[in-house]
Amino acid sequence: MRIALTHNLRLTDSEEEAEFDSRETIAALTSAMERLGHRVERVEVSGPASRTAARLEAFAPDLIFNTAEGRRGRFREAFYPALFDELGFPYTGSDAWVLAVTLDKSLTKLMLTEHGVISPRGQFLEEIGQLKLDGWRWPVIVKPNFEGSSKGITQESVIEERARLRAFVEKQLARFPAGVLVEEFIPGKDLTVAFLEKAAAERSGVLTPVEYVIEESELSKRRYRIYDYDLKSVHYDAVSVRCPAQVPAHVLERAQDMARKAYRALGCRDLGRIDFRVAEDGQVYFIEINALPSLEPGAGIYAAAALEGLHTDAVLGKVIESAVARWGINDARRRQGRPLRKTGPLRVGFTFNVKRIKPQIDGRKDEEAEYDAPSTIQAVREAIAAAGHEVIDLEATSELPNVLATTPVDLVFNMAEGIKGRNREAVVPALMELLDIPYSGSDPAALSIALDKALAKRIVRQHGILTPNFVTLQTGKERLPRELMKFPLIVKPVAEGSSKGVHHTSVVETEAELREAAREMIAKYDQPALVESYVAGREFTVGLLGERRPKVLPPMEVVFLAGEKHPVYSFEYKQDWSSKIRYDVPAQLEPAQLRSLERAARECFIALGCRDVARVDFRMDEQGKVYFLECNPLPGLTPGWSDLVLIAKAAGIEYHALIAEILSGAIRRYKERERERRESARIVVGGPVAVAQSVPPPVGTPAAPNGDGPSADPDGGPAPQLQS
């Protein structure tokens, strides 16, 4: 779509422009919407409204993405939506009436009281003679009634003595003549609850409450724990976002319930943010609502949305989706798909599974440990977009086939782990092959084989690669083979990744320990347990890129520092490596050791049928023998964290280049498919005579395809036409 990004640009650090957007924020919003496939025109609205109207008329956007705050007056936030309504342009966010009401703190609280939303006792003042505080609790806080971004709020705004209040109110009225709000100050902590209409449908778009955490060093300088203007605009680096907020569950539920009532009562649309104050007794008080919330990088709405599985770009995508649905915008390009193109950016589908449940370091709640956090998904899609492609998010849920039917893509960058079963990693690639969509990474067979550690070990052993002796146990009661009667042994799930199920207790030294560990493993993961000889020695992981002749990246050694008797690269270490392990990349190896490791990695990659990317884990014993442990054809891609990313960086491959190199194989296969399609279409359109006039086919070659490809219908129907 054509989207106009209307905004006020912050040019100074003055309080007057505190609510405006920085260049960095506008650039980030523009880039995100462009990555979502939209054409974005930045429209800075400061200046005559006639100029803004003229620019919008000239650009003729399908939708206006509005962040403009307005410069002056009690109705400044409402001005631009009212202008857009007058011009007939659809826009994101709430309408002029909602923005006018929510900018007025006193009026908002008066309205919400009727809906059971509790606020601190307060009084709106336009002149000092109206001040009446009989029976109030002290201290009180004085704030401008028609300002946001904590403008006008300082430590001095909290008043404890009646004698000082009158003078301070007069001073604030002089600065903010539209009026000030005096209300009882609630000792406690601040919560903010974001609203994203098209997310969290079961909670009507109300997201998980977020808490702003102020560094203790900064708090020690302040008498009152308030998120004042100084913290928002000057010492902002002393404030971090914590989500979910660390308050009792019933407090979170109460805040969300009050937020739901407030958003519904006020008629907010698309997005919003409500600030609450939680008193020391747990009571939740409504403080204010912002129907035009900040979307700067790091804003609380992104942290809350991440718990819903939404990365940064997806948050903006949800805002746009909500506005498109409300205005009934017909995007024929999305509804009907695009014709086959020979030029222009590729539409890259991006398949992934979102980590919504954060695993405990001890292995509890590890069901989504292999999935990717929204921040990782955001980093990958930015890297794909940086290569000039349009990125289409395709979360790998059961709805993926339906989504693909209405969302045509040229190829797919796949990092989906799948939902369940020992073939889960193969599901998305198998679907791509069914639909004839090229994709990155290994094919279904390689992914299924590699996920089954026992099967993978059998195959590499046939290719002359050493691997520890092993057996799989279905119940834990089976007899052990003779070669596995020598301890220690290690027990792990046969078909899990990310070291799930691998802990320090996985190394066993007696048969009783072995059988107990195996039974627990089988019960927890509902799959056989793999038991293998424990190889003492050094641990390495090797990354590879490419296809038939893969490039072997520098080996990385996992150096154990904690002094365990039988160290393993456990689940705990992968979640928090801190001071217990060290990554040496490139690993310190003698030339012969390096050659052995590289040869084994390459042989494993080829033997297992890997493609584009993989990471292979080994142990090297004291004699220098290299033992294959497992292969991961879907390695983690978290920037600055995942093993492959660290290995690539040591090889001089920066993050964007790494993603581009993984994708390059899929692009090559896409081009090959397109050439085959064009050739098939040329034969069908030209017929045997036309082909014979150019290059005669070899004897015995059929003049037209026999129905195996997309250019002929096996049921006798017409061949599809090539579009350009």
N, C-alpha and C positions, 0 to 999 in steps of 0.2 A: 504494500500500500504506500501511497504518498502521505507522509506524516509531517506536519509542521510542529516543531518543538518550540512553543511559546514560553518565554522566560524573562526574568529580570536578571541581568548580569551584575554580579558584585564586582565593582571596580575599586572600592576602598575598604578599609577595615572599620569604617565608621559604624556606629550603632544603627544609623538610619538604614544601612544596607545589610543589616545582619541576617535578614530573612531571605536575601537574594541568593542565587546560585553562583558558585565559583566557576571559573573556566574549566577546571578539572571535572566538576560535576556534570556540566553540560557536555563536555567531551565524552565522559563515560556513558551518559544516557544516549548520546548520538551513536556511539560505537555499538552499544548493546542493541539498539533498535535496528541498526544496519545488519548486525549479525543475525537478527531475527528475520531478515529478508526484506526490510522496508527501505524506501528512499526517504531520507530525513532532510528537512530544510529547517535550519535554525532561525527563529524569528525573535529577536530581542525587542521587547515591547516598550522599553523606556522611550519617552518622546511622545509626539502627537499620536492620538489614537487613529487619526486618518492615515498615517503612514503604516501602522500595523494593519489596518483594514486593506490598504492598497497592496501590501505584500502578500497577504492571505488571498486576496482576489486573484493576484497574478499567479501564485503557486497552485491554487485550487486543490488543496489537500483533500484526501479522503477522510482524514481524521486529524484533529489537533490534539497533541499531547501537551497538556497545559501544566506548567509549574509556576506561572506568573503570579507574584504576590501583590502587585500594585504598589504604588509609591506613597500615597497619602489618603487619609480619610477613613471613616468607619466602614465604608463599603468597598475598600480598595480591592480585596480579594474577589469580590463579586463582580467587579467591573468587566473583567475580560470574558468570563463565561456569558455575561449579559450581551457583550458585543458579539461573541460567536453566535449566540442565539439569533441576534438581529441580522447577522450576515448569512445565517443558514448553514453554518458549519458544525458538524458533530465534534465533540471534544471529550476528553477523559475527565473523570472526577465529578464531584458534586456540582449542582447547578448554582446559580447566583443566589437564590434564596437561602440555601443551606450554608453557603460560604458567608453570607451576611450575618446569619444568626450565630454561627459557631465562632465568628470573630468576636462577638459580644459575650464575654464570659458570664456576666451577670444574667443576661437573658437566657443563655443556654441552661444554666443551673436552675433557673426558675421553671423552665419548660420540663426539665428532666425530673424535677421533684415530683411532678404529677405521675411519673412512671416508676416511682420507687427507687430512683437513683439518689443515693445519699451524697450530699456535699457539705463542706464545712459551713458553719453559719457565717453569713457575710452581708455587706451593705455596699451598694453602688453609690458613688458620690460624684456629682458634677460641680459642687461648691462646698466649701468647708462648713457652712451653716447646717448642712444636712447630717453631719456626723452625730450618731447616737450609738452608744455602746453599753447601755445598761444591761447588766446580767451576763456579759460576755466573759469567756475564759481567756486568760492571757497566757502567753503572748499572742499578738495578732500579726498578720503580714499584710503589707500594702503593695499592690501591683497595678500596673496599667490595665485597664479593662479591655482595650482594643489592640493589644500587641501580642506577638508571638516571639519564639526564640529566646524567651526569658528576658526580653528587653525591659529595662527599668527595674530588674530584680537583682538586689545585691544582699550581702550579709546585713546591711543596715535596714533592709526592708522589713526585717523581723523586729517588732517593737514590743518591749516588755513593760515600759512605764507609760502610763496615761499622759504624763506631762510632756513627753517627747512626741506623742502621736500627732497632735494637732499641727505642730510645726512641720513634721515630715509630710503629712498629707497635703498641706499648702504647697510645699516644695514640689511634690509630685504632680499636683494639679497644674502647676505652672509649666511643667515639662510636658504633661499629657492632658491638655485641656478637654479632650473628649470624655474624660472621666477615669476614675480609679476605683479599684475594688479593695475593700478592707474586709478581711475574713480571719476567723480564728486559725492560728497556726497549729498544725497537727505534727507533733514530734513523731518521727518514724522514718520510713524509707519510701522512695519513689518507685512506682511500677509504670510501665507503658504497655498498652495493649493495642496492637496494630490490627487493621482490617484490610482484607484483600478479598473482594467479593467473590471471585471465581476460585478461591482456594478454600480448603477446610469446609466443604459443603455441610458436613454434619454439625458444624458450629456456626453456620450462617456467615462464613468468611472471617470469623473472629479468630485470631491467631493466639499462640501461647504467649503469656505475659513475659516481658523482658525487664531486666533490672539493670540500671546503670551503676557500675561499681567505681567508686572514687578511690584513688590511691590513698593509703593511710597517711603518707607524707603530706599530701595536699589537704586531707581532712583535718590534720592536726593544726593547720593554720586557720581553720574556720570554726566559728562558734556553733553554727547551725548546719545541719546536713541537708542542704538544698542544692538543686541543680540550677545554679544562678547563671547570670549572663557571663561572668568571668570564666566559669567552667565550660560553658557552651562555646564561647568565642575566643578565649585567650589561652587558658590552660586545658584545652580539649584533649591533649595527649595524656592527661592524668585520669581520663575517664574511659572505661571499657564497657562492653556490652556482655551481659551474662544471660543466657537463655537455655533452659527456663530459669526464671527468677528463683532464688533460694528462699522461698517462704513456704509455709505449710500448704498442703494440697487444697484444703478447704478455702484458703485465701485466694489461691489461683483460680479456683472455680468461681468464687464470689466475684472476683474482678472480671472474669470472662462473662459471667451472667449480666453484670451491670453494663459491661461494654456492649453486649448484644442488644440490651434494651435501649441504650443510648443511640447506637447507630441506626436502629430501626425507627426510633421515635423522631430522630432528626432527619431521616431520609438520606443518609450519606450513600454515595455510590462509588464503586470501583476501588477506592482505597481511603484510608484514614488512620488516625492515631489518637488514642485517648490516654491522658496522664492521670494516674491515681496516686493517692498517698495512703500507705498502710500504717495505721497507728500501732503503737506498742502493744495494744490489747488485741490486735488482729483485725480491727474494723477497717473496712476499705472505703475511702472517700474519693469521689469524683473531683478532679481539679480543673481540667480543661480538655477540650477536643480540638484537634487540628484536622480539618477536612482537606487540607492541602499540605500533607506532611513532607518532610525532607526526604529526598531520594539520593542524597549524597552517598558515595561509597562508605560502607561501614555503618549506615543508619540501622536503627533497631529493627525496622521492618524486614531487612534482609536476613538478620539472625533468626527472627521468628519464622520467616518463610522457609528457612533451611530445615527446620524441624518437620515441615510438610513435604520435604524432598524437592524444594524449589531452589535452583541456583539463581544468581543475580539477574541474568538475562530473563529467566523465566518469570521473575517477579514483574518486570515490565511487560512481558508477554501476557500475563494474567490481567494486568490493568487494561491493556489494549483489547484483549479478548472480551472483557466485561463491557467496555465501551462499544465495541463492534456489535455485540448482541443487543445492547440497549437501544442503539440507534438503528439497528436493522441494516447495517452496511453490507451490501452484497459484494463480496470479493470473488469475482468469477475465476480469478487465477487460482485461488485456493479450492473453490468448489469443484471446478472442472479439471484442474490439473493443467500443466503446461505442455505444449507440443514439444516434440523432440527437437533439440537445438543442436546446431553445429558450432555456435559461438556463445560467448557469455560465460558467466560463472557457473560452476557445477553446483547442483543442489545435492548436498551431502547429508543424508540421513544419519543421525547420531543416536545409536542404540546404547542404552545403559540401564542399570538398576540403581536406584537411589537408596543410600543408607539412611534410614529413618530411626533405627534403633541403635544407639551407641553401645558397643559391647563393653562389658566390665573387664577389667584387666585380668581377672582370674578366670576368664572364659565363660562366665555367665552372660546370658543374652547375646550369644555370638552368632545368632541365626543370620544376621545381615553383615557379618564381619567382612565378607568378600565384596560387598557392594561398595559403591563410591559415594563419598560425601558430596553435597552440592558444590562445595568449593572446588573439588577436583573436576567435577563435570563442567563447571564454569571455565576452568583453566583449559580443558581440552577443547571446548567449543570455541574459545577465543583463539586458540592456536590454529584450529581448522579455518576459522574466518580470516585469520591473519594471512593465510595462504591464498586468499582471494575467493573462497567458496562461500556459498550460502548454506547455513547450517539449519537443519530441521530436527528438532528434538523428537526422539521416539523412545519414550520409556518402555522397557521390555516387560509389559504386563500382558494379561490375557487379551487385552483390547488391541494389541499391536497389529494383528492381521487386518482388522477393520480400519485402523488408522492408515495403514499403508494403502488400502484400497482407495482412499480419498486424498492421499497426500503423496503424489508422485515424487520420487527422488531418482537421481542418476546413479548413485552408489551409496554405500553405507560404511561409516566408521563404527566398528563394533567393539564395545567393551562391556557388553551385557553378560552377566554371570549366570543368568537363568534362575528359575524359582525353586525347583526341586528335582530330585532324581539324579541318577549317575550320568544321564545324558543332558543335564540342564545347560551346560555351556554350549552344547551343539544346537540347541533349539533355534536361536536366532539365525545362525548361518544356514541351517536347514531350510528355514522359512525363506531366506534370501535366495537360495538355490531354486526353491519351488517357484518363486516369482521372477527368476532370472534377473536378479539385482546383484551386481558385483559388490563385494564387501571386503573390508580389510581383515587380515588375520587368517588363521588356519581354518580348514574346512571342518565339517561336522565330525568326520571320522577321526581326524587328528585330535580334536578337542575331547571327544569321548574317550579315546585311548589314553591320552595324557592325564585326564582326571582320575582314571582308574590306575592308581600307582602300581598295583600288582601286574596288571596287563602291560603297562609301560615298561616295567622292569623285565618282563619276559621278552619283549621285543628288542630292547637294547642289548640284552644278554645274547640274543641270537646274532647280533651284529658285532659281537666281540667286545662289548663294553662291560667292565666289571660292575657289579651291583651287589650289595650285601645279601646274604641268604635270607629268605623270607618265606612266610606262609600266611594265608588268610584264614581267619577263624570266624565261622558263622555263628557259633554259640558261646565260644570260650571254653568248651569242654573237649574239643578235638585233641587227638594225640599229636604231640609235637614231633616233627621229623628229627632224626638223629643230629643233623648239622645245626639244629637250633636248641640243643640241650646245653650249650655253652653260654653262660651269662657274662656280661649284661646284654639284655635285649631291649628294643624300644617298641612301644605299641602306639599306633596312630590310626585314625580313620582311613579307610582305603580310598575314599573319594571326596576329600575336602581340600581346600586351599587355605592360604593365609595362615598356615600353622594351626588351624582350628583343631582342637583336641590334643595338641602337642604341648605338654607342660613338663616341668622338671620331674614330676611323678611318672611321666611316661617311660622313663628309663627304669627298668626293673631288674632285680638281681636274684630273684627266686621265682620258682614256678608258681607259688601261691600269689605273689605280687602280680605276676604276668596274667594269671587267669582272672583275678579281680579287676585289673585294669582293662582287660579285654571285655569283660561283661559290662562294665560301666560304659565303655566306648560304644559297644554295640547297642546298648539301650538308649544312650543319649542321641546318637546320630542315625539310628535305624539302618545300619549298613555293617558289613563285615569289618573286623579289625585286622589291620596289617601288622604282623609281627616280623621284625627283621633284626639281624645282628647289629649291635651297636658298634660303629667304626670309630675308634678313638683317633683323633688327629685334627687337622685343620679343616675348616668349612669354607667353601667357596660358592659363589653364584656367578654365572656367566650369561651375559646378554648377547643376543644375536639378532641381526636385522637382515632382511632379504628373502630370497626364495631358493632357487636351486643351488646356488653357491653363496650361502649366507656369510655376512660379515660378522666376525667374532669380535666383540668389544672387550676391553681390558677386564680380566677377572677381578671380582671384588671379594676380599676375604672378610668374613665375619669373625672378629677377634673377641674371644670371651675374656672378660676382665674380673669376673666375680670369684674365680677360683673354685668352681664346682668340680666335683669328682668326675661327673659325666655331663659336660655341658651340651645343651641342644639349643638350636635357634627356635625358641619356644614362642607360643602365642603372646606371652607376657612381654617378651623382648620386642616383638613386632609392634606391639601397642605402645610401649614406652622403653626405648633402648637406653636413654639417658646415660648413666655412668657405668652400666653393667656390660656393655659391649661397645666395640669400636669397628667402624667400617674403614678398611684400607683399600683404596682403589686409586690407581692400579695396585693389585696385591704384590707383595715382595716375593718373587719367585725366581728360582734359578732357570736359565734358558730351557733346560730339558723338562723341568716341571711345567713351565709355561706351555711348551709345545704339547705335552701330554694332556693338559687341561683343555687347551684349544681344540685339539683333535677329538677328544671325547665329546666336547660340547657340539662340535660340528656334526659328528657322527650321530649323536642322539637327535639333533634337530632334523637331520635327513631321515633317520630310521623311523621316527614317529610321524613324519609327513608334515612337519610344521611349515608355516609360511608367514612371511612379513616380519614377525616378531616372536620372540620367546625368551624365557629365562630358565636356565638349567642349573640345578643345585647338585653339588658334589661334596664328598669328604675325601681327604687325602691322608693316608696313614703314614706312619713313621718311615716306611720304606719308599714312599713317594708314589704308591699305587693310588689311582684315582677311581673312586666308586660313585656311580650314578645314584642319586637319591630320588629326584623327581624332576619333572619338566612342567613349566607353567606357560602355555601358549597365550594366556590372557593376563600378562603381568600387570601389576599396579602401576598407575601413571600419576600419582599424587606429586605435584611439584615439590622439590626439596626434601622428599621423604621416601618415596618408593625406591626399591633397590635399582630397578632399571633406569630410573631418572638420574640417580647418583652415578651409575656406571656410565651412562651416555654423556653426562657432563664432564666426567674425567676423560672421556674420549674426544672432547671438544665439540660435542653435539648439544647445543642449547635446547631448551624445552620445545619451542615452536618447531625447530628443525627436526627433533625426534618425532613429534606427532606427524609432521609432513612426510617423513621418511616411512613411517608405518603406513600412512595413507597412500603412498606412491604406488604400491603394488596394486591396490584396488583401482586406482586411476588408470594404470596400464591395462588392467583387465577390462575396465569399462571401455577404453578406446578400442581394444581388440573386439569386444562385442559389437560396438557401433560399426566398425569396419565390416564385420560379418553381416550385420543387418543391412547395411547399404549394398553390399555385394549381392545378398540374397534378393533384395528389392530390385536391383538392377536387372538380375536374371529374370525375375518374374515379370517385370514391366516390359523389358525388351524382348523376352521370349527367346527360343533357341536360335532363330535367325539372327536377331540382334547380337547375341553372344558370338555366333559363328563369324560375323563380319569383323569382329575385333580379334579375339584370340580363340582359336578352335579348342574345345575341351578335349582332354585326353580320351582315347578310345575306351568305351565302357563307362564313362562318366555320365550320369543322368543330366539331362538338360536343365532340370529344375529340381529344387530340394524335394525330398520325399516325405516331408511332413514332420521331420524331427525338430525343425527350428521354428521361429516365430513367423516366418514368411509364408507359410502354407497352412491351410486348415485341414487336419486329417479327416474331418467329417465332410469335406467337399465344399466348404464355404469359401468365399473370396479371401484372398490374402489381405492382411492389413496394409493400409497405405502408409508410405513413409511421409512423415510431416517434417517441416523445417521452419 
